[in-house]
Amino acid sequence: MSRDKDPTGRADQHNARGIELADRGWLDEAVKEFLRAIDLDPAAAHPHDNLATVYADQKKLREALGEHLIALRLDPESATVHFNLAAFLSAHATDLALESYRTALTLDPSFPDAQFNLGLTLADEGEVEEALAALRTAVDQAPEDPLPRHELASLLLDEGEYRAAIGQLKEVTRLAPDLFDAWLDLGIAYAQQGFYEEAERAYAGAARLRPDDLLLNYNVGGLHALWGKPDSALVALRHALSIDPVKVRSWLEADEMFRRLEGNPEFEALAKG
């Protein structure tokens, strides 16, 4: 049988032509060539792999993932197929997740779990305003669920919006009084605002749950240092140092909370080890 009548040979020709067109940036034409190759040789993995790459370049991420998975099913022993799938996931998994969360919300706007996960993913990507909006919507849709509210508060803390974070954290501690991190974050937010008595009460709520926590004792020490209570600050700092001296001393090098203790002989001895 001559090559031009051999479906496999013709498929290879279309596949090669698709690669050439893709390299030139003619993506729509490349897609057509890869589809012709697939029609002619449905058992071949490489046209699906190549089509997936073009779809990814066109931002058709779900279509690209589908083609990678077809290639994997057709040739599960191919190192190249596995490599290309891994490269696609490394480059596009987050974008694919965002696209799917947004599609879920288009289909069902009242879907707090999707809003919550969308907010977390956007926050990880540094898209703070969109993340805050998604998390606020999740809170509105599930007001009795402490988790979205706590994540919203944590992002507000990261952005220095302490007053807004305090409002959310107070509600979190009401909804989930045994959530240690919420009490700790509430104490940090109060301390940053200069509300030292409120911060102390929040830290006491955290201490009720985990009295020997490193971050808790370190932050209690910082609070009392800011408050002008050096003796109690040193007690808490000694406790934190007993848990992890290396980490605590690294924190002290750049922490403004303890600046009022500089020059105090006991503090200097603790800080330097």
C-alpha positions as CSV (number, residue, x, y, z in Angstrom):
1,M,0.0,0.0,0.0
2,S,1.4,3.4,-0.9
3,R,2.0,5.9,1.9
4,D,-0.6,8.4,0.8
5,K,-3.3,5.7,1.0
6,D,-2.0,4.5,4.4
7,P,-4.2,6.1,7.2
8,T,-1.3,6.0,9.7
9,G,1.1,7.6,7.3
10,R,-1.4,10.3,6.4
11,A,-2.1,10.9,10.1
12,D,1.6,11.4,10.6
13,Q,1.7,13.9,7.8
14,H,-1.1,15.9,9.3
15,N,0.5,15.7,12.8
16,A,3.8,17.0,11.4
17,R,2.0,19.8,9.6
18,G,0.2,20.7,12.8
19,I,3.5,20.9,14.7
20,E,4.8,23.2,11.9
21,L,1.8,25.5,12.0
22,A,1.8,25.6,15.8
23,D,5.5,26.6,15.8
24,R,4.5,29.5,13.5
25,G,1.8,30.6,15.8
26,W,-1.1,29.6,13.5
27,L,-2.9,27.8,16.3
28,D,-6.4,27.4,14.7
29,E,-4.9,25.8,11.6
30,A,-2.7,23.6,13.8
31,V,-5.8,22.3,15.6
32,K,-7.4,21.4,12.4
33,E,-4.4,19.3,11.4
34,F,-4.2,17.5,14.7
35,L,-7.9,16.7,14.5
36,R,-7.4,15.3,11.0
37,A,-4.5,13.1,12.3
38,I,-6.8,11.9,15.1
39,D,-9.6,11.0,12.7
40,L,-7.1,9.0,10.6
41,D,-5.4,7.2,13.5
42,P,-7.6,7.2,16.6
43,A,-5.1,4.9,18.5
44,A,-2.2,7.3,18.2
45,A,-1.4,9.3,21.4
46,H,0.9,12.0,20.0
47,P,-1.7,14.0,18.0
48,H,-3.7,14.2,21.2
49,D,-0.6,15.4,23.1
50,N,0.1,18.0,20.5
51,L,-3.5,19.1,20.4
52,A,-3.4,19.5,24.1
53,T,-0.4,21.8,23.9
54,V,-2.2,24.0,21.3
55,Y,-5.4,24.1,23.4
56,A,-3.3,25.2,26.4
57,D,-1.8,28.0,24.3
58,Q,-5.3,29.1,23.4
59,K,-6.3,29.1,27.1
60,K,-8.8,26.2,26.5
61,L,-7.6,24.5,29.6
62,R,-10.3,21.9,30.1
63,E,-10.0,20.8,26.5
64,A,-6.2,20.6,26.9
65,L,-6.5,18.5,30.0
66,G,-9.0,16.2,28.2
67,E,-6.5,15.6,25.4
68,H,-3.6,14.9,27.7
69,L,-5.8,12.3,29.5
70,I,-6.7,10.7,26.2
71,A,-3.0,10.5,25.3
72,L,-2.3,8.9,28.6
73,R,-5.0,6.3,28.2
74,L,-3.8,5.5,24.7
75,D,-0.1,5.2,25.6
76,P,0.3,4.8,29.4
77,E,3.9,3.6,29.0
78,S,5.1,6.8,27.2
79,A,7.4,8.9,29.3
80,T,6.8,11.8,27.0
81,V,3.0,11.6,27.6
82,H,3.5,11.6,31.3
83,F,6.0,14.5,31.1
84,N,3.7,16.6,29.0
85,L,0.8,16.0,31.4
86,A,2.9,16.9,34.4
87,A,4.2,20.1,32.6
88,F,0.6,21.1,31.8
89,L,-0.5,20.6,35.4
90,S,2.5,22.5,36.8
91,A,1.8,25.4,34.5
92,H,-2.0,25.5,34.5
93,A,-3.5,23.6,37.4
94,T,-4.3,26.8,39.3
95,D,-5.8,28.5,36.3
96,L,-7.8,25.4,35.6
97,A,-9.1,25.4,39.2
98,L,-10.1,29.0,39.0
99,E,-11.9,28.5,35.8
100,S,-13.8,25.5,37.2
101,Y,-14.7,27.3,40.4
102,R,-16.0,30.3,38.4
103,T,-18.0,27.9,36.2
104,A,-19.5,26.2,39.2
105,L,-20.5,29.7,40.5
106,T,-22.0,30.6,37.2
107,L,-24.1,27.5,37.3
108,D,-24.9,27.9,41.0
109,P,-24.2,31.4,42.4
110,S,-25.4,30.2,45.9
111,F,-22.5,27.8,46.4
112,P,-20.5,28.9,49.5
113,D,-17.9,26.1,49.2
114,A,-17.1,27.2,45.7
115,Q,-16.8,30.8,46.8
116,F,-14.6,29.8,49.7
117,N,-12.2,27.7,47.6
118,L,-12.2,30.4,44.9
119,G,-11.2,32.9,47.6
120,L,-8.4,30.7,49.0
121,T,-7.0,30.1,45.5
122,L,-7.1,33.7,44.6
123,A,-5.3,34.6,47.8
124,D,-2.6,32.1,47.1
125,E,-2.2,33.8,43.7
126,G,-1.9,37.3,45.2
127,E,-5.3,38.4,43.9
128,V,-6.2,40.0,47.2
129,E,-9.2,42.1,46.3
130,E,-10.9,39.3,44.3
131,A,-10.1,36.9,47.1
132,L,-11.6,39.2,49.8
133,A,-14.7,39.6,47.7
134,A,-15.1,35.8,47.2
135,L,-14.5,35.1,50.9
136,R,-17.0,37.8,52.0
137,T,-19.6,36.3,49.7
138,A,-18.9,32.8,51.2
139,V,-19.4,34.4,54.7
140,D,-22.7,35.9,53.6
141,Q,-23.9,32.6,52.1
142,A,-22.9,30.5,55.1
143,P,-22.9,32.9,58.1
144,E,-22.8,30.1,60.7
145,D,-19.7,28.4,59.2
146,P,-16.6,29.7,61.1
147,L,-14.1,28.5,58.5
148,P,-14.8,31.0,55.7
149,R,-15.0,33.8,58.2
150,H,-11.7,32.8,59.8
151,E,-10.0,32.7,56.4
152,L,-11.4,36.1,55.6
153,A,-10.1,37.5,58.9
154,S,-6.7,35.9,58.2
155,L,-6.4,37.7,54.9
156,L,-7.6,40.9,56.4
157,L,-4.8,40.6,59.0
158,D,-2.2,40.0,56.3
159,E,-3.4,43.2,54.6
160,G,-3.2,45.2,57.9
161,E,-6.9,45.7,58.1
162,Y,-7.0,45.0,61.8
163,R,-10.3,46.5,62.7
164,A,-12.2,44.6,60.0
165,A,-10.4,41.4,61.1
166,I,-11.4,41.9,64.7
167,G,-15.1,42.0,63.8
168,Q,-14.8,38.8,61.9
169,L,-12.7,37.0,64.6
170,K,-15.0,37.9,67.4
171,E,-17.8,36.2,65.5
172,V,-15.5,33.2,64.8
173,T,-14.7,32.8,68.5
174,R,-18.4,32.9,69.2
175,L,-19.2,30.3,66.6
176,A,-16.2,28.1,67.4
177,P,-15.0,28.8,70.9
178,D,-12.5,25.9,70.8
179,L,-10.7,27.2,67.7
180,F,-7.3,28.1,69.0
181,D,-6.1,30.0,65.9
182,A,-9.0,32.3,66.0
183,W,-8.3,33.4,69.6
184,L,-4.6,33.8,68.8
185,D,-5.4,35.9,65.7
186,L,-7.8,38.0,67.6
187,G,-5.2,38.7,70.2
188,I,-2.7,39.7,67.5
189,A,-5.3,42.0,65.8
190,Y,-6.1,43.7,69.1
191,A,-2.5,44.2,70.0
192,Q,-1.8,45.8,66.6
193,Q,-4.6,48.2,67.3
194,G,-3.2,49.0,70.8
195,F,-6.2,47.4,72.6
196,Y,-3.9,45.6,75.1
197,E,-6.6,44.5,77.6
198,E,-8.7,43.0,74.8
199,A,-5.6,41.3,73.4
200,E,-4.8,39.8,76.8
201,R,-8.3,38.4,77.1
202,A,-8.1,36.9,73.6
203,Y,-4.7,35.3,74.4
204,A,-6.2,33.9,77.6
205,G,-8.9,32.2,75.4
206,A,-6.1,30.7,73.4
207,A,-4.2,29.7,76.5
208,R,-7.2,27.8,77.7
209,L,-6.8,25.5,74.7
210,R,-3.1,25.3,74.2
211,P,-1.1,26.9,77.0
212,D,2.3,25.8,75.7
213,D,2.0,26.9,72.2
214,L,5.1,28.6,70.8
215,L,3.3,31.4,68.9
216,L,1.0,32.2,71.8
217,N,3.7,32.6,74.4
218,Y,5.9,34.6,72.0
219,N,3.0,37.0,71.2
220,V,2.0,37.3,74.9
221,G,5.6,38.4,75.5
222,G,5.4,40.9,72.7
223,L,2.1,42.2,74.0
224,H,3.4,42.8,77.5
225,A,6.5,44.4,76.1
226,L,4.4,46.8,74.1
227,W,2.2,47.4,77.2
228,G,5.2,48.4,79.4
229,K,5.1,45.2,81.5
230,P,8.7,43.9,81.2
231,D,8.5,41.3,84.0
232,S,5.5,39.4,82.5
233,A,6.9,39.9,79.0
234,L,10.1,38.1,80.1
235,V,8.2,35.3,81.7
236,A,6.3,34.6,78.5
237,L,9.5,35.0,76.4
238,R,11.4,32.5,78.5
239,H,8.5,30.1,78.0
240,A,8.7,30.5,74.2
241,L,12.5,30.1,74.3
242,S,12.1,26.9,76.2
243,I,10.0,25.5,73.3
244,D,12.2,26.6,70.3
245,P,15.1,28.9,71.2
246,V,16.5,29.1,67.6
247,K,13.2,30.1,66.0
248,V,12.4,32.6,68.8
249,R,15.8,34.3,68.6
250,S,15.5,34.6,64.8
251,W,12.1,36.3,65.3
252,L,13.5,38.7,67.9
253,E,16.1,40.0,65.5
254,A,13.5,42.0,63.5
255,D,10.5,42.2,65.8
256,E,9.4,45.7,66.8
257,M,7.2,44.4,69.6
258,F,10.2,43.9,71.9
259,R,12.1,47.1,71.2
260,R,11.1,48.6,74.6
261,L,13.0,45.8,76.2
262,E,16.3,46.6,74.5
263,G,18.9,47.5,77.1
264,N,17.2,45.3,79.7
265,P,20.0,43.0,80.8
266,E,17.8,39.9,81.2
267,F,16.2,40.5,77.8
268,E,19.6,40.9,76.1
269,A,20.8,37.7,77.7
270,L,17.7,35.8,76.5
271,A,17.8,37.3,73.0
272,K,21.5,36.5,72.5
273,G,21.5,33.1,74.3
